[in-house]
Amino acid sequence: MEDNEYWELERRASNLHQLSRLSTELCRFLELPIDPADMAVDMEKAFEQSLIKHGIVPEKDK
């Protein structure tokens, strides 16, 4: 493996790690489940409810 390939892999691994940390913090802030199994239950609905709760989007008329 060449040096530039090695550093590219290191950069990508670092970016993925940072993205993972950022998404975890976002889930905590929006009070969403962090466990991937829990996320899969109904992520869209939980995300929408959290956005409404924090005033980011208005509540829909029923």
C-alpha positions as a Markdown table, in Angstrom:
| # | Residue | x | y | z |
|---|---|---|---|---|
| 1 | Met | 0.0 | 0.0 | 0.0 |
| 2 | Glu | 1.4 | 3.4 | -0.9 |
| 3 | Asp | 1.6 | 6.2 | 1.6 |
| 4 | Asn | -1.1 | 8.3 | 0.0 |
| 5 | Glu | -3.5 | 5.3 | 0.0 |
| 6 | Tyr | -2.7 | 4.8 | 3.7 |
| 7 | Trp | -3.4 | 8.4 | 4.6 |
| 8 | Glu | -6.6 | 8.5 | 2.5 |
| 9 | Leu | -7.9 | 5.4 | 4.5 |
| 10 | Glu | -6.9 | 7.1 | 7.7 |
| 11 | Arg | -8.7 | 10.3 | 6.7 |
| 12 | Arg | -11.9 | 8.4 | 5.8 |
| 13 | Ala | -11.8 | 6.4 | 9.1 |
| 14 | Ser | -11.4 | 9.6 | 11.0 |
| 15 | Asn | -14.3 | 11.2 | 9.1 |
| 16 | Leu | -16.5 | 8.3 | 9.8 |
| 17 | His | -15.7 | 8.4 | 13.5 |
| 18 | Gln | -16.4 | 12.1 | 13.7 |
| 19 | Leu | -19.7 | 11.6 | 11.8 |
| 20 | Ser | -20.7 | 8.9 | 14.2 |
| 21 | Arg | -20.0 | 11.1 | 17.2 |
| 22 | Leu | -21.9 | 14.0 | 15.6 |
| 23 | Ser | -24.9 | 11.9 | 14.9 |
| 24 | Thr | -24.9 | 10.5 | 18.4 |
| 25 | Glu | -24.9 | 14.0 | 19.9 |
| 26 | Leu | -27.7 | 15.1 | 17.5 |
| 27 | Cys | -29.8 | 12.1 | 18.6 |
| 28 | Arg | -29.2 | 13.1 | 22.3 |
| 29 | Phe | -30.1 | 16.8 | 21.6 |
| 30 | Leu | -33.3 | 15.8 | 19.7 |
| 31 | Glu | -34.1 | 13.1 | 22.3 |
| 32 | Leu | -34.1 | 10.3 | 19.7 |
| 33 | Pro | -33.1 | 6.7 | 20.5 |
| 34 | Ile | -29.3 | 6.1 | 20.0 |
| 35 | Asp | -29.5 | 2.3 | 19.9 |
| 36 | Pro | -29.7 | 1.3 | 16.2 |
| 37 | Ala | -32.4 | -1.3 | 17.0 |
| 38 | Asp | -34.5 | 1.3 | 18.7 |
| 39 | Met | -34.0 | 3.7 | 15.8 |
| 40 | Ala | -35.4 | 1.3 | 13.3 |
| 41 | Val | -38.7 | 1.0 | 15.1 |
| 42 | Asp | -40.2 | 4.3 | 13.8 |
| 43 | Met | -37.4 | 6.8 | 13.1 |
| 44 | Glu | -39.4 | 9.1 | 10.9 |
| 45 | Lys | -42.2 | 9.6 | 13.4 |
| 46 | Ala | -39.8 | 10.1 | 16.3 |
| 47 | Phe | -37.8 | 12.6 | 14.4 |
| 48 | Glu | -40.9 | 14.5 | 13.4 |
| 49 | Gln | -42.2 | 14.6 | 16.9 |
| 50 | Ser | -38.8 | 15.8 | 18.2 |
| 51 | Leu | -38.6 | 18.6 | 15.6 |
| 52 | Ile | -42.1 | 19.7 | 16.6 |
| 53 | Lys | -41.2 | 19.6 | 20.3 |
| 54 | His | -38.2 | 21.8 | 19.8 |
| 55 | Gly | -40.1 | 24.3 | 17.6 |
| 56 | Ile | -38.1 | 23.5 | 14.5 |
| 57 | Val | -41.2 | 22.7 | 12.5 |
| 58 | Pro | -44.9 | 23.6 | 13.2 |
| 59 | Glu | -47.3 | 20.9 | 14.3 |
| 60 | Lys | -49.5 | 19.6 | 11.5 |
| 61 | Asp | -53.3 | 20.1 | 11.7 |
| 62 | Lys | -55.1 | 16.9 | 12.3 |
